[in-house]
Amino acid sequence: MRVAESLVDLVGDTPLLRLARLFQGAPARVLGKLEFFNPASSVKDRTGLSMVMAAERSGKLKPGMTIVEPTQRQHGNCPGMESRRCVGTS
């Protein structure tokens, strides 16, 4: 069993499930991507993590700064996973 050191380590590597019963007789193997296994239960985890990492690389986000996210929906949860300080507003 894989043990992660942080939530960031769990983003990506989303498991795939073969949908054999739903697509019996299909000419190709059909897979479902189980995004709800991501830390914030969404494909948007990658987007949020990518935004924070890009801001860090560019120098726009520096240690000690606070991210203020204007939503409590999925995009609002994702940047907070990567950061140490994130304030959500509704």
FENBEL-V956517 format. One record per residue. N is the residue number from 0. RES is the residue in one letter. PHI is phi as a letter, one per 30 degrees, with the letter a starting at -180 (none if undefined). OMEGA is omega in whole degrees, 0 to 359 (* if undefined). D_LAST is the distance of its C-alpha to the last C-alpha in Angstrom with 1 decimal. Layout:
# FENBEL-V956517
N RES PHI OMEGA D_LAST
N RES PHI OMEGA D_LAST
This chain:
# FENBEL-V956517
0 M none 179 37.4
1 R d 177 35.2
2 V c 182 33.4
3 A c 177 30.6
4 E d 179 30.0
5 S a 178 26.3
6 L d 180 23.5
7 V e 180 24.2
8 D d 182 27.7
9 L c 180 26.5
10 V d 182 24.8
11 G i 184 27.3
12 D h 182 30.7
13 T d 182 29.1
14 P d 176 31.8
15 L c 179 33.6
16 L b 177 35.2
17 R d 183 38.2
18 L c 187 37.9
19 A d 182 41.6
20 R d 180 41.7
21 L d 186 39.4
22 F b 177 41.4
23 Q d 178 45.0
24 G i 179 47.5
25 A d 181 45.1
26 P d 179 46.9
27 A b 175 44.3
28 R d 182 42.3
29 V c 182 38.8
30 L c 173 36.0
31 G c 179 32.5
32 K c 187 30.0
33 L c 183 28.0
34 E d 181 24.7
35 F d 174 23.2
36 F d 174 25.4
37 N d 184 23.2
38 P e 178 21.1
39 A c 176 17.7
40 S i 186 19.8
41 S a 172 19.4
42 V d 182 21.5
43 K d 176 18.5
44 D e 180 19.4
45 R d 180 22.1
46 T d 181 20.0
47 G d 179 17.6
48 L d 180 20.7
49 S d 179 22.6
50 M d 181 20.1
51 V d 181 20.1
52 M d 178 23.9
53 A d 179 24.6
54 A d 177 22.8
55 E d 180 24.9
56 R d 182 28.0
57 S d 181 27.6
58 G i 179 27.1
59 K d 177 23.7
60 L c 184 22.2
61 K c 178 24.5
62 P e 179 24.9
63 G j 178 23.0
64 M d 180 20.3
65 T c 174 16.6
66 I d 174 14.3
67 V c 183 10.9
68 E c 187 8.9
69 P d 180 6.2
70 T b 174 5.4
71 Q c 178 6.1
72 R d 189 9.1
73 Q e 179 12.5
74 H d 179 12.5
75 G d 180 9.7
76 N d 189 12.0
77 C d 179 15.1
78 P d 180 15.3
79 G d 178 14.7
80 M d 186 17.7
81 E d 186 20.0
82 S d 176 18.9
83 R c 181 19.8
84 R b 178 16.9
85 C b 180 13.3
86 V c 178 10.3
87 G c 176 6.8
88 T b 179 3.8
89 S c * 0.0
